[in-house]
Each structure stands twice: as structure tokens, then as C-alpha cells.
């Protein structure tokens, strides 16, 4: 059986990789993927802490499922926004988004 600490280490690595990607990437699509990586890390934490604290309960799994649904909706909206940005600017680079301000 795999110890809980290993899951938490994997989750922490996923979270820090997502934060690093969010802070260093220039493309809005790469930034979106980094946000998704951070959200998946929290889903893993929900499942692990549910298994550790309440082995017979399913609350953590439902929170993870709800979070996955929210992530899917957020991704769909972000991709729609990126498509509109690309139609206007012909680029999805963050540095070109200054043109969309007032």
C-alpha cells in the first residue's frame, strides 16, 4: 500500500510546477494549462485527505468531482476568450494583450 505522504508529495510537485508555469509562460494557453495543473493538485488533495480522515465517507470525492466540473467550465470559457483574442490580434501571447485595455 502506498503511504499518504507520497500522494501529498506528488500533489505538492504538481502545485509548484503549475505555479512555476503560470509565472514564467508567455502564452495564454500555457498559462491555462498551468492553472489546470494546480486545480488537479487540489483534486488529488481532496481525495487523499478524504481517504485519510474519513475512510468510509465520500465527501472528498464529491468535492473533487465538483472541482473537476468547475475546471471544465473554466477551461471552456477561457478557450472561448482565447479564440476571440486570436481573432482580434492574431496572437495569444500575453505581451500583446496590452492592446485590449481601454
Secondary structure, DSSP 8 states (H G I E B T S, - for coil): ---HHHHHHHHHHHHHHHHHHHHH--BHHHHHHHHHHHHHHHHHHHHHHHHHH-TT--HHHHHHHHHHHHHHHHHHHHHHHHHHHHHHHS--BGGGGGGG--
